[in-house]
Amino acid sequence: ATLPALAGVPVDFAWGGFVDITINRAPDFGRLAEAPQVYYLQGFSGHGLALTGLAGRVVAQAMAGDASRFDTFARLRHRAFPGGALLRTPALVLGMAWYRLKDALA
């Protein structure tokens, strides 16, 4: 296993796409409610390469006992996708087609 210490913690959701975008374009930091020792960082909205170095430092500080910076990010409010599950896939397909068209015309 990649992370043997997490062998008993189920993974309900995982990202496998190219760009993970949040509605407000701010990264989503947090801890799992049922396993607060498990941190997550997601939704860098296309800026992951630039921001994940800093994010890694912030989460490392939290794991070492100083969670002040991590908690500042974790308090940012994130809204759910408008339209819910019904419109999520059609909107994704439309968005992907739009960006493919932009790439083709560039």
C-alpha positions as CSV (number, residue, x, y, z in Angstrom):
1,A,0.0,0.0,0.0
2,T,1.2,3.5,-0.7
3,L,0.1,4.8,2.7
4,P,0.0,1.8,5.1
5,A,-1.1,4.0,8.0
6,L,-4.3,4.8,6.2
7,A,-5.2,1.2,5.4
8,G,-8.4,1.3,7.4
9,V,-9.6,4.7,6.1
10,P,-11.9,4.3,3.0
11,V,-11.5,6.7,0.1
12,D,-14.9,7.8,-1.0
13,F,-13.9,10.2,-3.7
14,A,-10.8,10.8,-5.8
15,W,-9.9,13.3,-8.5
16,G,-8.5,11.9,-11.8
17,G,-8.9,14.8,-14.2
18,F,-6.7,17.4,-15.6
19,V,-7.8,20.6,-13.8
20,D,-9.7,20.7,-10.5
21,I,-11.6,24.0,-10.3
22,T,-13.6,25.3,-7.4
23,I,-16.5,27.8,-7.9
24,N,-14.5,30.6,-6.1
25,R,-11.1,29.5,-7.6
26,A,-9.6,29.2,-4.1
27,P,-8.1,25.9,-3.0
28,D,-10.1,23.8,-0.6
29,F,-8.1,22.8,2.6
30,G,-9.5,20.6,5.4
31,R,-9.5,17.5,7.5
32,L,-11.8,14.6,7.4
33,A,-14.4,14.8,10.1
34,E,-14.3,11.1,10.8
35,A,-10.5,11.0,10.7
36,P,-9.1,14.5,11.6
37,Q,-5.5,13.3,11.3
38,V,-6.2,13.0,7.5
39,Y,-5.7,16.3,5.7
40,Y,-6.8,17.2,2.2
41,L,-5.8,19.9,-0.2
42,Q,-7.7,20.2,-3.5
43,G,-9.1,22.6,-6.1
44,F,-6.1,24.6,-7.1
45,S,-8.0,25.7,-10.2
46,G,-5.1,25.3,-12.7
47,H,-2.5,26.9,-10.4
48,G,-1.4,23.7,-8.6
49,L,2.2,23.8,-9.8
50,A,2.6,27.3,-8.4
51,L,0.6,26.9,-5.2
52,T,1.2,23.3,-4.0
53,G,4.7,24.0,-2.8
54,L,3.4,26.6,-0.3
55,A,0.3,24.4,0.4
56,G,2.6,21.5,1.3
57,R,4.5,23.7,3.7
58,V,1.3,24.9,5.3
59,V,-0.1,21.3,5.8
60,A,3.3,20.2,7.1
61,Q,3.3,23.0,9.7
62,A,-0.3,21.9,10.7
63,M,0.8,18.3,11.1
64,A,3.8,19.5,13.2
65,G,1.4,21.3,15.6
66,D,1.0,24.8,14.2
67,A,-2.2,24.8,12.3
68,S,-2.8,28.6,12.2
69,R,-2.1,29.1,8.5
70,F,-3.8,25.8,7.5
71,D,-6.9,26.8,9.5
72,T,-7.0,30.1,7.7
73,F,-7.3,28.4,4.4
74,A,-9.7,25.7,5.8
75,R,-12.1,28.5,6.9
76,L,-12.7,29.7,3.3
77,R,-16.3,29.0,2.3
78,H,-16.9,26.9,-0.8
79,R,-20.2,26.6,-2.6
80,A,-21.5,23.5,-4.3
81,F,-21.7,23.4,-8.1
82,P,-25.0,25.2,-9.2
83,G,-27.3,22.7,-10.7
84,G,-26.2,19.8,-8.6
85,A,-25.7,16.3,-9.9
86,L,-28.3,16.8,-12.7
87,L,-26.3,19.5,-14.5
88,R,-22.7,18.6,-13.4
89,T,-21.9,16.2,-16.3
90,P,-23.6,18.2,-19.1
91,A,-21.8,21.4,-17.9
92,L,-18.5,19.5,-17.8
93,V,-18.9,18.2,-21.3
94,L,-19.9,21.7,-22.5
95,G,-16.9,23.2,-20.8
96,M,-14.5,20.7,-22.2
97,A,-15.9,21.2,-25.7
98,W,-15.5,25.0,-25.3
99,Y,-11.8,24.7,-24.3
100,R,-11.1,22.2,-27.1
101,L,-12.6,24.7,-29.6
102,K,-10.5,27.6,-28.1
103,D,-7.4,25.4,-28.4
104,A,-8.2,24.5,-32.0
105,L,-8.8,28.1,-33.0
106,A,-5.7,29.4,-31.3
